[in-house]
Amino acid sequence: MSRQKTVLIQTVPRDLHAAVVAHQLLERGHNVVAMFFHAFPERDRVSVNLDSSEMSTDCQFQGSRLRGAPDAVWRRRLGAIKAPGIVDREDSRFVIDESAALLKSLSHLYSDSFFVNDPEASALADLKPYQLKLASKIGFKLPRTLISNDPGNIRDFIRKRAGKCIFKPVMGGVWDSGQRQRATYTADVSLDLLPPDEILACCPGIFQEKVDKAFEVRAQFFGKYYGAIRIESSKLTAGDLDWRIDQNSIEACDSILLPKMVEAQCQELMSRLGIVAGGFDFIVTPEGEWVFLEVDEAGQFLFMEEWCEELRLLDAFCSFIEHGAPDFSYANAGRCVGFAAERKKPGIDRIWKDLFSQSDA
């Protein structure tokens, strides 16, 4: 058992995965503090005290007090900062910018904390063109790719691929109408499907040659440890595009070992990006070639344990937080509580109510 630690979880309301991790950490004897970006400055309070000899921080997040730096920070989900309703609309941008500057400063003031992942490294890793450039340098096999808003280059790229192309967003987005949410997914694209040039030029996108699939792989890394599943995407309704579209029909997946070279490349890419955790997506072709798609530094991972219980990613992640360093390795002794059992525990309701089910500020 590691010493008692204080863990700050930055997330959004109604986050079941954050609640389950928090409950497991509390059962292990640790302190957990939840932080919602949208609750500052209206509900939460942050103070930084400085004099010539020392500096200290004093924060109140969701009713919990955090004096000094936490031992670990899990940047699970980052919401948007909002100006309190009492603030005049003309002043809201100023309030948001000032608040963002202070919260951003906390990550540097918490310089001795273990971050999953470091904010600046996260921002860099989220830039798809940059991570694809590094992945190519490391030796990953990539689909032929164009990232552009130039209509001529886009049409020429698709024409040379004989129409076998897909489109992906550079960052991704969600549209919320209040009654329904719509999200961006991978889609087929052809010359006939492209909008007029003036519309095409309005927003850049990722255009890639479509790769034949035998199956797909999601590999989640925590430090030196990884757990991976084989996703039989070719059996799904939209599996040739994006397995997430039809993920509710997936009941189980087999675990899989990465080829040693692929595992080493994943570790190298994480090191170059400066991240300590990440979810890697691959296509494995009918010929057995592994094609790198992307690494998501803040991707979901507990769904993998729902589909493949033997992975025990909940226990691995909590052990990773306890270890507090990127050299983490994990040996599942088979006695730990899994995600399925943990989410059904009575204490989850209390954690959900007290920390993670707050209404929007």
C-alpha positions, 0 to 999 in steps of 0.5 A: 500500500502506497502512502496516502495521496491527494489526487485532483481530478479535473472533469465535467459533471455526471462523469461516471468514469471519474466517479468510479476512479475516485471511489476506488482511490478513496477505498485505497485510503487516498484523498480525492478532490474534483474540479470543474472548470465551468464552476470557476470563478462562480462557485470555486475559489483559488488563492495564491499567496506570495511573499519574499520567502515562500508561496502557497495555494489555497483552493476550494473545489466543489466544497473540498479544500485543497491547500498546497499542491496535490500529489497527482492531477488527472486531467480527465475532461476539461470544460469551458470556463464561464463568466458568472451571470452577474457579469455584464456581457461586455465584461465576460471575455475579460473575466474568462481570460483572467480566470483561465490565466489563473487556472493555467498558472496552477499547473505550473505552481503544481510543478512537483505533482504527477500529471496525467497528462502535462497540460503543455504536452497534452496541447501538443499531442492534440495537434494531429499534424504534429503527432502524425509527423512524429509517428512517421519519423519514428517509423509507424506505417501511416495512411497517405494523408492530406490535411488541408482547406485548399479545394484544389489540393483536396480534389487532386488528392481524392482523384489520385486515390480513385475515390477510396478516401475518408474524411476526419476532423482535425480536432473533432466537435460536438453540436448540442441542440439541447435535445440531441447531440451530434458528433464528428466521426470518420466518413467516406468522401468522394469528389461527388460528396464535396461541397462547393469550393468556397465552402470546402475552403472554410474549414480544414480537414484530414483526408486519408486513403482508405485502408483495408481492415482485417481488424482494429486495435485500441491499446491503452498505455499507462507508463510502461504498461499497456492493455490492448483489445482486438476490435472486429470492426469489419463485423459492425454496421459502419466498421469500415469507417469508424467503430465508435458509430456502432460501438453499442453492438460490441459485447466483448473483445479479445485482448491482444499483444502488440508486436514488440516493434509497435510497442517500442514505437508507442513508447517512443512516441509518448516520450517525444510528445511528453505524455505518460498515458495515451490510447493508440488506435491501429488498423491491422490489414489483411496482410498483417501490417499495423497502420497507425491512426492516432494517439489520444492522450485523454481518451476513454479507456474503461470501456475496454475493460467492459469489453475485455474484463481480464485487462483490469484497466481500472486497477491498473490506472489507480495503481499508476496514479499511486506510483506517480511516475512514467516508469510504471509497470503493472502485474495483475494478480487477479484479486483486484476489483474490476470496473463492472463490480466497482461501478455497482458498489453502493458508495458510488452513489455518494461519490456521484452526488457529492463530487460528480453530479453537480449541475452546470454553473 
